[in-house]
Amino acid sequence: MTRSAAAVAGCIVLASALTACGPGRTPRQQPAASGTPSASASASSAPNDVFAGAVVGIDPGHNGGNAGAPEVINEPVWNGRSKSPCNTTGTATADGYPETDFTWAVATKLAADLRESGAKVVMTRDSNDGVGPCIDERAKIINDAKADVAIDIHADGAAETERGYSLLIPVPSGTNDEIVQPSRRYAELLRTEMRRTGMPLASYLGEGGFVERDDLAGLNLTTVPQVLLETGNMRNAEDARLLKSDRFQERTAAAIKRAMAAYLRSR
């Protein structure tokens, strides 16, 4: 996503892709639509039966083997508007903790909790040591599953002075038109629930933590309500301490689940 030159230096790939750690076109920064149900009022005590029969898509950003396969991840694919690299390696903390490990940790915790609650979970990758899949294939996996709701899990690689989480939301692409507004309602619920994790809302990106993006395959190609969560800035020392914490990862997975539950009840 858009950031300063110092921020781009924090990203450990040369090409942009689905994730926020890659530079993209300057986003239109607008708050999501208002008037959604309160997540905190209902999600924290949500009965598990809200997930019974539901299909949930989880896209853990990047993959642990991407760095060793530049010939694969740099191959251009269609992102819904133009061509982008198949995938990227992601960013990392100053001491080397990779974004792939963080996204995988949160994704697996979330998946286990959702399955326990009766949901069918569809993951875009099944390990943290593979390559890809490409960003267009990830969208297809979730679309083909006809997910009721989906989440892209990422962490940013911005300037080390910047902090906080943000939510990337779709703009109409032709393919995703019917889910743009539902995705914005879902994003509002997720913003509310993420406040309870201890991570502050980002002030350096978007308005009120929301950033419209028209250059990301996961948002352009989706046919299901979907949000890309930039959970924090891996280049910031305070954020990095949280992102590496098992407790924070569990809190993040719980926040995503509560937001999903609130969204599913609100439909």
MOQUI-V568974 format. One line per field, one symbol per residue. ss: DSSP state (@ for helix, = for strand, . for the rest). Layout:
BEGIN
ss->???
END
This chain:
BEGIN
ss->....@@@@@@=................=..........@@@@@@@..@@@@...======.....@@@.@@@@..===....===.....==.....=@@@@@@@@@@@@@@@@@@...====...........@@@@@@@@@@....========........======......@@@@@@@@@@@@@@@@@@@@@...=.....=..====...@@@@.....========...@@@@@@@..@@@@@@@@@@@@@@@@@@@@@.
END
